[in-house]
Amino acid sequence: MDKNSGKIKLLPYRRLSHFNIPFFILLLSCAYFNTFYNAQNYFNEAKKTVQNDTLTYSSELFDKTIEKAAAVIVKYPNSRYVDDAIFMMGVSYYYKGDYPRAIERLEFFLENYPGSKWYNEAKYFQGLAYYKSDRLNKAIIAFNELMDSKKFKKKAGIMLLASYYKDRNFEALDRIAEQLLKERLTRKERLAFLKILGEAQYDLKKYDRALETYNMILKLTSLPEEKRDLKLKIARIYLDIDKFDECAKFLAGEDDPEFKFILAHLNTKMNDIPSAKEIYLELLDSKQPEHIARAYYELGELSEKEDSIEQAIAYYDSSANRPGGQYSLLAKKRSDILKKINSLVSDTTDIARARFLLAETYYTEIKDIPKALILYDSVYQNFPKSIWGPKALYARFWITKNILKDDSLSQLLAEKIFKEYSNTEYAQSVRNILTQEEK
C-alpha cells in the first residue's frame, strides 16, 4: 500500500509470478495431503466400529473413507499415497460387506503394489473376503501364502482352520491345528482356535475330545452369555453320549430354564419319569411364554408314552394356546393327531376301516412302525374278507420289504397275497415289485 496515496500498490507481473509459483505448489500439496489425511482419519475412526473383523454398526465412516480415498486416486494418481488409498478402499468395502468390490480392489492392489507396507494385510483381507464369499479354495491359497509372515502367521492360521472346517477338509484342519498348537497364541487367538477345533471334533463325533476342548474354552471365556451357551452345549453332549453322572454333576445348582429342560431329559433317559414331570411342572411357573409352551409339550409327550391319550391332548392343547413358537405349532399338530386317533378308536360303525386308518396314522404321522404293523396285522387277520384286508396285508408287505429290508418275511407275505388275493390290484403290484427287482 502507498503511504502517500493510501492505495494498494501492485507488484510487477514478472515478480508476482516468480514469487507465487512455490506458493501454488505448496497449496496443491496441502490440498492433496489434506484429502489423504481425511481418508486416513475416517478409516481409523471407522475401524473402531469393528469387532472380530465384523462391522458392529453404521458403515457411514467407511463410506467417507471410500469417497476420500477415491479422490486421492483420481486427482493425484502419481502420488506416493495411492497404494494406501487403494488399500483403505478395499478394506472399507470388506467391512461394508461388499465382498466383490473388496476383492476387486485388493487384487488390483496386490498385483500393482507388491512392495507396499500394506501387502500382507491386504492379502489377509483378500482371504477374508474370499472366505465370506464361500470361495474357499481361493481363501485357503491366500491364507497359506501368509503362513511365512511373522505378523500374520497366527491370524492366517486360524482363518485357514476356519476355511478347512467350512470345506469339511478335516485332514488339513488337523495339520494346521498341530502347527497352531506350537505357537504362542494370545487369549483371543486361543479362543478362536479352540472354538473351531471343538466344532470339528463334535462333527466328527469325537465327543470325549470335544468335551475336553469345550471345557478349555469355558475356562477362557469371560462373557456370561457365551459361558451359558457353552455350558448348555457341554451338558447336551454328556446327555447324548449317555454320561448321566457327569451330566447330573454339571447341571447341579443351575437355575436357568434351559438347564432344567436338559435335567428333565436326563431323568427321562434314566427312566425317572416322576422327577422329569416334577421339573416340567416347575417350569410352568416360568415368566417366559416359550418355556411354558415347551413344558406343556414335554408333559404331553410323557403322557402319550404312558398311553394317557386324554391327558396328553390336554397338555398339548395348553401348549398350543400359548405363544411358544415351534413348540406351540408341534403341540397343535400332535393334539390333532391324537384326537383323530381317539375318534378312530371309538368308531364302531366300521371297525376294519377305523383300524386300518389308525394303522396308517401311526405309520405316516406318529412314525411308530411297530404299532402300525400290529394294527395292519389285526385288520387282515380279523377282517380278511373286507376291502381293508388286502389293503392292510399289502401295506404290511411294502413296509417289511422297503423299510425293514426283511426279504424272507416279505417273500412269505407276497405268497400270502398271491394265495388269498390273487386277482386283486395288490397282487399285481407285488408281482411288479418282484419282477422289477429281478431285472
C-alpha positions, 0 to 999 in steps of 0.5 A, spaced: 500 500 500 502 507 498 503 511 504 502 517 500 496 515 496 493 510 501 492 505 495 494 498 494 500 498 490 501 492 485 507 488 484 510 487 477 507 481 473 514 478 472 515 478 480 508 476 482 509 470 478 516 468 480 514 469 487 507 465 487 509 459 483 512 455 490 506 458 493 501 454 488 505 448 489 505 448 496 497 449 496 496 443 491 500 439 496 496 441 502 490 440 498 492 433 496 495 431 503 489 434 506 484 429 502 489 423 504 489 425 511 481 425 511 481 418 508 486 416 513 482 419 519 475 416 517 478 409 516 481 409 523 475 412 526 471 407 522 475 401 524 473 402 531 466 400 529 469 393 528 469 387 532 472 380 530 473 383 523 465 384 523 462 391 522 458 392 529 454 398 526 453 404 521 458 403 515 457 411 514 465 412 516 467 407 511 463 410 506 467 417 507 473 413 507 471 410 500 469 417 497 476 420 500 480 415 498 477 415 491 479 422 490 486 421 492 486 416 486 483 420 481 486 427 482 493 425 484 494 418 481 502 419 481 502 420 488 506 416 493 499 415 497 495 411 492 497 404 494 494 406 501 488 409 498 487 403 494 488 399 500 483 403 505 478 402 499 478 395 499 478 394 506 472 399 507 468 395 502 470 388 506 467 391 512 461 394 508 460 387 506 461 388 499 465 382 498 466 383 490 468 390 490 473 388 496 476 383 492 476 387 486 480 392 489 485 388 493 487 384 487 488 390 483 492 392 489 496 386 490 498 385 483 500 393 482 503 394 489 507 388 491 512 392 495 507 396 499 507 396 507 500 394 506 501 387 502 500 382 507 494 385 510 491 386 504 492 379 502 489 377 509 483 381 507 483 378 500 482 371 504 477 374 508 473 376 503 474 370 499 472 366 505 465 370 506 464 369 499 464 361 500 470 361 495 474 357 499 479 354 495 481 361 493 481 363 501 485 357 503 491 359 497 491 366 500 491 364 507 497 359 506 501 364 502 501 368 509 503 362 513 511 365 512 509 372 515 511 373 522 505 378 523 500 374 520 502 367 521 497 366 527 491 370 524 492 366 517 492 360 521 486 360 524 482 363 518 485 357 514 482 352 520 476 356 519 476 355 511 478 347 512 472 346 517 467 350 512 470 345 506 469 339 511 477 338 509 478 335 516 485 332 514 488 339 513 484 342 519 488 337 523 495 339 520 494 346 521 491 345 528 498 341 530 502 347 527 497 352 531 498 348 537 506 350 537 505 357 537 504 362 542 497 364 541 494 370 545 487 369 549 483 371 543 487 367 538 486 361 543 479 362 543 478 362 536 482 356 535 479 352 540 472 354 538 473 351 531 477 345 533 471 343 538 466 344 532 470 339 528 471 334 533 463 334 535 462 333 527 466 328 527 463 325 533 469 325 537 465 327 543 470 325 549 475 330 545 470 335 544 468 335 551 475 336 553 476 342 548 469 345 550 471 345 557 478 349 555 474 354 552 469 355 558 475 356 562 477 362 557 471 365 556 469 371 560 462 373 557 456 370 561 452 369 555 457 365 551 459 361 558 451 359 558 451 357 551 457 353 552 455 350 558 448 348 555 452 345 549 457 341 554 451 338 558 447 336 551 453 332 549 454 328 556 446 327 555 447 324 548 453 320 549 449 317 555 454 320 561 448 321 566 453 322 572 457 327 569 451 330 566 447 330 573 454 333 576 454 339 571 447 341 571 447 341 579 445 348 582 443 351 575 437 355 575 436 357 568 430 354 564 434 351 559 438 347 564 432 344 567 429 342 560 436 338 559 435 335 567 428 333 565 431 329 559 436 326 563 431 323 568 427 321 562 433 317 559 434 314 566 427 312 566 425 317 572 419 319 569 416 322 576 422 327 577 422 329 569 414 331 570 416 334 577 421 339 573 416 340 567 411 342 572 416 347 575 417 350 569 410 352 568 411 357 573 416 360 568 415 368 566 417 366 559 411 364 554 416 359 550 418 355 556 411 354 558 409 352 551 415 347 551 413 344 558 406 343 556 409 339 550 414 335 554 408 333 559 404 331 553 409 327 550 410 323 557 403 322 557 402 319 550 408 314 552 404 312 558 398 311 553 394 317 557 391 319 550 386 324 554 391 327 558 396 328 553 391 332 548 390 336 554 397 338 555 398 339 548 392 343 547 395 348 553 401 348 549 398 350 543 394 356 546 400 359 548 405 363 544 411 358 544 413 358 537 415 351 534 413 348 540 406 351 540 405 349 532 408 341 534 403 341 540 397 343 535 399 338 530 400 332 535 393 334 539 390 333 532 393 327 531 391 324 537 384 326 537 383 323 530 386 317 533 381 317 539 375 318 534 378 312 530 378 308 536 371 309 538 368 308 531 364 302 531 360 303 525 366 300 521 371 297 525 376 294 519 376 301 516 377 305 523 383 300 524 386 300 518 386 308 518 389 308 525 394 303 522 396 308 517 396 314 522 401 311 526 405 309 520 405 316 516 404 321 522 406 318 529 412 314 525 411 308 530 412 302 525 411 297 530 404 299 532 402 300 525 404 293 523 400 290 529 394 294 527 395 292 519 396 285 522 389 285 526 385 288 520 387 282 515 387 277 520 380 279 523 377 282 517 380 278 511 374 278 507 373 286 507 376 291 502 381 293 508 384 286 508 388 286 502 389 293 503 392 292 510 396 285 508 399 289 502 401 295 506 404 290 511 408 287 505 411 294 502 413 296 509 417 289 511 420 289 504 422 297 503 423 299 510 425 293 514 429 290 508 426 283 511 426 279 504 424 272 507 418 275 511 416 279 505 417 273 500 412 269 505 407 275 505 407 276 497 405 268 497 400 270 502 397 275 497 398 271 491 394 265 495 388 269 498 388 275 493 390 273 487 386 277 482 386 283 486 390 290 484 395 288 490 397 282 487 399 285 481 403 290 484 407 285 488 408 281 482 411 288 479 415 289 485 418 282 484 419 282 477 422 289 477 427 287 482 429 281 478 431 285 472 
